[in-house]
């Protein structure tokens, strides 16, 4: 039997720390790296550590990591890998990972992460989010079906816990005024699951609440792109409505003036031209073109802030370039441009 767990001895120890989120890293505290040279050695140590305190028969480990071999060669490989682990962990004394009669004091990030999520406080959620650096054992791939099945299941379970913790942390942060911390949490959530359209809306609202309207408009474009690419759908009506609301908001004149050179004024469409284009926009509805509208809306927002740029619309005749420009002009007129 091979055990992992807490050391019953209360004496001094060199504690072994395992970081399993985002890859595999082993070190003796405070900062001495431990070399586990083989992928199966890393996989075996990680498996023994999750969860701590559980006994594992050697035959089970042999089937997990050397399932394509006969029983005796597989057991020999377990024995050789354990020898490598003993050698690498020799400096840890005493231990909580008991390889037969030997032990190693073990600290693992995954159980700490799970405890923080279970605590359910905002501070605990923040710490859990910091601990979750990426998928469990990211980059560790073995051509062993039993181990891969276990690893994929654990990755999905822990990822869902991370999403739950970050979502609850974001809900707590949103109850206060919009903040950089809330924006960072929303970005983390979308990094883990970019298809959470409600989180895209939350991030747009946070950007807009902090006066970062161009960033809010760009976020809509990011949302639109990922939904079209991954699911082949457009944003929900609620998301489109939020985008239009942010697009039509007037920025503070003083803030725009301060971003310009002294005495300068932002250039706008000539009034007759704007009116003609706006009238053309009202004659026929514009269907689709969500990405293009979002991109042009972001450029218009930057222009309102005093950062001029040139945007070229390219494409074959008859695909709707003039109609798209007319819609942009209508948006500008509605904002007083």
C-alpha positions in Angstrom: 0.0 0.0 0.0 1.1 3.6 -0.7 -0.4 6.3 1.4 -0.6 10.1 1.3 -1.6 12.1 4.3 -0.5 14.3 7.2 2.5 13.4 9.2 1.7 12.2 12.7 5.1 13.3 13.9 5.1 16.8 15.4 8.8 17.3 14.9 10.5 19.6 12.5 10.3 18.8 8.8 11.3 19.9 5.3 7.8 20.4 3.8 7.2 19.3 0.3 5.0 21.7 -1.7 3.2 20.6 -4.8 1.8 23.1 -7.3 -0.6 21.3 -9.7 -2.6 24.1 -11.1 -1.2 25.3 -14.4 1.4 22.5 -14.6 3.5 20.5 -12.2 6.0 22.0 -9.7 7.5 20.4 -6.6 9.7 22.2 -4.1 11.0 21.9 -0.6 9.9 24.9 1.4 10.8 27.6 1.4 12.1 27.5 -2.2 14.3 24.5 -3.1 13.1 22.9 -6.3 12.7 19.1 -6.4 13.4 17.3 -9.7 10.9 14.6 -10.7 12.5 13.8 -14.1 9.8 11.6 -15.7 6.2 12.5 -16.6 4.9 9.3 -15.1 6.8 10.1 -11.9 5.0 13.5 -11.8 1.7 11.9 -12.6 2.1 9.3 -9.9 3.0 11.8 -7.2 0.1 14.1 -8.2 -2.3 11.1 -8.2 -1.2 10.1 -4.7 -1.7 13.7 -3.5 -5.3 13.9 -4.6 -6.8 13.3 -2.1 -4.3 13.3 0.8 -4.7 10.4 3.2 -6.0 7.8 0.8 -4.4 4.4 0.4 -3.6 3.1 -3.1 -2.8 -0.5 -3.8 0.2 -1.0 -6.1 -1.8 -3.1 -8.5 -4.2 -0.1 -9.0 -1.3 2.3 -9.7 0.2 -0.2 -12.2 -3.1 -0.4 -14.1 -3.5 3.4 -14.0 -0.1 4.2 -15.5 1.1 1.0 -17.2 -2.2 -0.5 -18.3 -0.7 -1.9 -21.6 1.8 -4.1 -19.8 1.4 -7.4 -18.1 1.0 -7.4 -14.3 4.6 -8.1 -13.3 6.3 -5.6 -15.7 3.8 -3.0 -14.6 4.5 -3.6 -10.9 8.2 -3.3 -11.7 7.6 0.1 -13.3 5.7 1.2 -10.2 8.6 0.1 -8.0 11.2 1.9 -10.1 9.1 5.1 -10.2 8.7 5.0 -6.5 12.5 4.6 -6.2 12.9 7.8 -8.3 10.4 9.6 -6.0 12.2 8.5 -2.9 15.5 9.8 -4.3 14.0 13.1 -5.2 12.2 13.5 -1.9 15.1 12.3 0.3 15.6 15.8 1.8 12.0 15.9 3.2 11.9 14.5 6.7 9.6 13.3 8.1 6.9 12.7 5.5 3.2 12.5 4.9 3.5 10.5 1.7 4.3 7.1 2.9 6.1 4.9 0.4 5.9 1.7 2.3 7.7 2.6 5.5 9.0 6.0 4.3 7.1 9.3 4.5 7.2 12.8 3.1 5.6 16.0 4.5 3.3 17.2 1.8 1.6 20.6 1.0 -0.6 20.6 -2.1 -2.3 23.7 -3.7 -5.4 21.8 -4.8 -6.8 20.9 -1.4 -6.1 24.4 -0.2 -8.1 25.7 -3.2 -11.0 23.4 -2.4 -11.1 24.5 1.2 -11.1 28.2 0.3 -14.0 27.7 -2.1 -15.9 25.8 0.6 -15.3 28.7 3.1 -17.6 30.9 1.0 -16.3 34.3 2.0 -15.2 37.0 -0.5 -11.6 36.9 0.8 -11.6 33.1 0.5 -13.0 33.3 -3.1 -10.2 35.8 -4.0 -7.5 33.5 -2.5 -9.0 30.5 -4.4 -8.9 32.5 -7.6 -5.3 33.3 -7.0 -4.5 29.6 -6.4 -6.2 28.5 -9.6 -3.3 29.3 -12.1 -4.6 27.0 -14.8 -5.9 23.5 -15.5 -4.8 20.7 -13.2 -1.4 19.4 -14.4 -1.6 21.5 -17.6 0.8 20.2 -20.2 1.1 16.7 -18.7 -0.1 14.2 -21.2 0.3 10.4 -20.9 -0.8 7.8 -23.4 -2.6 5.9 -20.6 -6.4 5.9 -20.9 -7.2 5.2 -17.2 -5.0 8.1 -16.0 -6.3 10.5 -18.7 -9.9 9.7 -17.8 -9.1 10.5 -14.1 -7.2 13.7 -15.1 -9.9 15.0 -17.4 -12.6 14.4 -14.7 -10.5 16.2 -12.1 -9.7 19.1 -14.4 -13.4 19.7 -15.2 -14.4 19.4 -11.6 -11.8 21.9 -10.4 -12.5 24.3 -13.3 -16.2 24.4 -12.3 -15.2 25.2 -8.8 -13.0 28.0 -10.0 -15.8 29.4 -12.1 -18.1 29.2 -9.2 -15.7 31.0 -6.9 -14.9 33.8 -9.4 -18.6 34.3 -10.2 -19.5 34.7 -6.5 -16.5 37.0 -6.0 -17.6 39.2 -9.0 -21.2 39.4 -7.6 -19.8 40.6 -4.3 -17.5 43.2 -6.0 -20.4 44.5 -8.2 -22.4 45.4 -5.1 -19.8 48.1 -4.5 -18.9 50.8 -7.0 -17.3 49.6 -10.3 -13.7 48.8 -9.6 -10.5 47.6 -11.3 -10.7 44.5 -9.1 -14.1 43.6 -10.4 -12.9 44.1 -14.0 -10.0 41.8 -13.3 -12.3 39.1 -11.9 -14.6 39.4 -14.9 -11.6 39.1 -17.3 -10.5 36.0 -15.4 -14.0 34.5 -15.7 -14.0 35.1 -19.5 -10.5 33.6 -19.8 -11.8 30.4 -18.3 -15.1 30.4 -20.2 -15.3 33.0 -23.0 -18.9 31.9 -23.9 -20.4 33.4 -20.7 -22.4 36.2 -22.5 -23.8 37.5 -19.2 -20.2 38.1 -18.0 -19.4 40.0 -21.2 -22.3 42.3 -20.4 -21.1 42.7 -16.8 -17.7 43.6 -18.1 -19.2 46.1 -20.5 -21.1 47.7 -17.7 -18.0 47.9 -15.4 -16.0 49.5 -18.2 -18.8 52.0 -18.9 -19.3 52.7 -15.1 -15.6 53.7 -14.9 -15.8 56.0 -17.9 -14.0 53.5 -20.2 -16.7 53.6 -22.9 -14.3 52.6 -25.7 -13.2 49.5 -23.8 -16.9 48.7 -23.2 -17.6 48.9 -27.0 -14.5 46.8 -27.8 -15.8 44.2 -25.3 -19.0 43.9 -27.2 -17.0 43.2 -30.4 -15.0 40.5 -28.5 -18.3 39.0 -27.3 -19.8 39.1 -30.8 -16.7 37.6 -32.4 -16.4 34.7 -30.0 -20.1 33.8 -30.2 -20.0 33.8 -34.0 -16.8 31.8 -34.1 -17.7 29.2 -31.5 -21.5 28.9 -31.8 -22.4 30.6 -35.0 -24.9 32.9 -33.3 -25.2 36.7 -32.7 -25.3 38.3 -29.2 -28.6 38.2 -27.3 -31.0 41.1 -27.5 -30.1 42.2 -24.0 -26.4 42.4 -25.0 -27.2 44.4 -28.2 -29.4 46.8 -26.3 -26.6 47.4 -23.8 -24.2 48.1 -26.6 -26.5 50.6 -28.2 -27.1 52.3 -24.9 -23.4 52.7 -24.3 -22.9 53.8 -27.9 -25.4 56.6 -27.5 -24.2 58.0 -24.2 -22.6 61.4 -24.5 -19.2 61.7 -22.8 -18.5 64.6 -20.5 -17.6 67.6 -22.6 -15.0 68.7 -20.2 -13.3 65.3 -20.3 -13.2 65.4 -24.1 -11.9 69.0 -24.2 -9.1 68.1 -21.8 -8.0 65.3 -24.2 -7.5 67.8 -27.1 -4.8 70.4 -27.7 -5.6 73.9 -26.4 -8.0 75.7 -28.7 -8.7 72.5 -30.8 -12.2 71.1 -31.4 -13.0 67.6 -32.5 -13.9 67.4 -36.1 -17.4 66.2 -36.9 -19.4 65.3 -40.0 -20.6 68.3 -41.9 -24.2 68.8 -40.8 -25.8 68.5 -44.3 -23.8 65.3 -45.0 -24.7 63.8 -41.7 -28.4 64.5 -42.1 -28.4 63.0 -45.6 -26.6 59.9 -44.4 -28.9 59.6 -41.4 -31.9 59.9 -43.6 -30.6 57.1 -45.7 -30.1 55.0 -42.6 -33.7 55.4 -41.6 -35.1 54.3 -45.0 -33.9 50.7 -44.8 -33.1 48.5 -41.8 -29.5 47.3 -41.3 -29.5 43.5 -40.7 -26.5 41.8 -39.1 -23.0 43.3 -39.4 -22.6 43.2 -35.6 -18.8 43.0 -35.7 -18.5 45.8 -38.2 -20.9 48.0 -36.3 -19.0 47.3 -33.1 -15.6 48.2 -34.7 -16.9 51.4 -36.2 -18.6 52.3 -32.9 -15.3 51.9 -31.0 -13.6 54.1 -33.6 -16.3 56.8 -33.3 -16.0 56.7 -29.5 -12.2 57.3 -29.8 -12.9 60.2 -32.2 -15.2 61.7 -29.6 -12.4 61.4 -27.1 -10.0 63.3 -29.3 -8.1 60.4 -30.8 -8.7 60.6 -34.5 -8.1 57.6 -36.8 -8.8 56.5 -40.4 -11.1 53.5 -41.0 -11.3 52.0 -44.5 -14.4 50.0 -45.5 -13.4 47.5 -48.2 -15.5 45.0 -50.1 -17.3 44.2 -53.3 -20.0 46.5 -54.7 -23.4 45.9 -53.3 -22.5 44.3 -50.0 -23.7 47.2 -47.9 -20.8 49.5 -47.3 -22.8 52.7 -47.9 -25.6 51.4 -45.6 -23.1 50.7 -42.9 -21.6 54.2 -43.2 -25.2 55.7 -43.1 -25.8 53.8 -39.8 -22.6 55.2 -38.4 -23.7 58.7 -39.4 -27.1 58.2 -37.8 -25.5 57.2 -34.5 -23.3 60.3 -34.7 -26.3 62.6 -35.3 -28.3 61.0 -32.5 -25.4 61.9 -30.2 -25.3 65.5 -31.4 -22.4 65.0 -33.9 
